[in-house]
Amino acid sequence: MTEPSDSAARIGALPTATWNGPLSPPPPGLDLRWIWQIPFGTITVDSYNETEAVINEGRLTDPSGRALPITGPPVTAEDLAREITTTTIACPVCATTADLSLRGRWGDPAEVLCPCGHQWPVPGGRAYAIGAMTHAITLAIAQQGLPPAAPSS
């Protein structure tokens, strides 16, 4: 697979951490034995800060739960931005954040691979790592189609 034109992959947080399989069935023609290594460059992970969201929601409702009339901006863009924290994934051995790839099979947890050959699990737990791998494979197929020959398994 070739590197996508956008050298940064944005892997959004899954809404549920208890998910145990792919969100959707694999694309037609996809051999589930294939091991994919998909280059992304820089990989960032967005995490949701529930505390900040509760604070912002509290500014918009009264104690009974009714929405307050908005007379000015009770929640600013900066307040909303604090609800999401973006972290750049770095190799735990060599600390590189560039030229990273995701490696794995459809329905299996992704692993991150750096250019030096270090490999480690995608942070965020098993469900998140499975979602990251299926999302990466789906993007690769959408941009480039299925490979003409089976990747090594």
Secondary structure, DSSP 4 states (H G I P E B T S, - for coil): -PPPSS-EEEEPPPS-TT--S-SSPPPTT--TTPPEEEEEEEEEEEEE-HHHHHHHHHHHB-TTSPBPP-SS-SS-HHHHHTTEEEEE---TTT---SSEEEEE-TTS--EEE-TTS-EEEPTT-HHHHHHHHHHHHHHHHHHH-S-SSPPP-
